[in-house]
């Protein structure tokens, strides 16, 4: 059995790490490079960086931040936000990232997933998906709709159908974020996570809602996620990566221990 991964997420705006609730009321919480180094030293398995306004503002990715992070940490990290072309993706990889997260750009041009997988390998391509709970309908039978541009635009896409299409196009992993749970610290959205985790054949990272170690245990077992993204619960000093891994280890959940 593969170890479950714990992945801190750093949302970046204007070169600074920021955090909000349901993508709103964001506050500045620090320098992303220093925070990356801190999480690396704690024993994080990977890191995720999102330039949260790049797509909405129609600008390029934060390559300077990527380069500086790559010089400080020696674990895989992915970068997303404002990636719309192969040149964008190539620039991020050459700056030092191991993975590319495609979200809004992939919804607008799904072929970018296929092109990226062909050029760089599907192990590099992560589908970032923000899902909003809605009333189930013929168009959205799962009851979860894909939203883009940091939760600003609804797409009419069914979350499960989009996950399966992205896998078929060449995505090697899915990072699934629940808009409803994001930043609440009330627990992951287990229903959609289980639906996607069991509905595709590639790893799924659960995102949105982590507030205590038990939430990670639930999403990694009950919801069958392969990894858990954390943000508020570690950013604001409530828990360390070691706290989380110790708890999971004590519950018999396989994690990578570095101590």
C-alpha positions, 0 to 999 in steps of 0.5 A: 500500500502506498503511503498517504501524503500530507500536502500543505497548500499555499495560495499566493497573491501579489507574491504573498501567501494568503488565506480566506474562507470559501475563496473570500476575505483573504488575509496575508499570512507570510512569505511563500518561500519561507513558508515552503522551507518551514513545511519542508523541514517539518516533513511535508510530502509535497507542496502546492502553490496556487497563484489565486488571481492569475487566471482572473487577472489574465496574467502570467505565473509567479516564476520568481517565487517558483525559482526561489522555492526550488532553491530551498526545498527538495520535495515535489511541488506543483504550481497552478494559476494562469497556465494556459499554454505549453510555453506556460507549463514549460516555464514553470517546470524549468523554474523548478516545479515537478508538477503543473496544476491546470484548472480554469485553463483546462476547462476553457481548453481541455486539449491542453491536458492532452498536450501537456501530458504528451509533452511532459508526461502525465505524471506532471499534469494535475487537474485542479478542480473546484467543486460547488454543491448544487441541486442534482439535475440532468446536466449535473447528476452528481450534484456538484458543479465545476467552478473556475476563476477562484470560484467566481464563474460557474461552468455548468460542468458536472464534477464527476464527468469532468474528472473522468474526461480529464483522466482520459485526456491524460491528467495524472492526478486530481486535486479536488477542492470543495468550495463549500468546505474551503477554509471552514476547518469543519472537515472535508466534503466526504461525499464528493471526495469519495465520488471522485476517488472511486470514480477515476483510476488516478490519485485524488488529493482532497482539499478544503475543510481540514481543521483537525487530524481526525478530518484527515483520517476520515478523508483518507479512509472513508472517502478513499483519498490518496492525499490530503491538502492542508492550509488553515490548520497548519498556517495559523499554528494549530498543528504541525505536519508531525502532529498530523502524521503522528495521529494518522500513524497511530490510527494505522494509516500508512504515512511517510515518517521522517523522525 
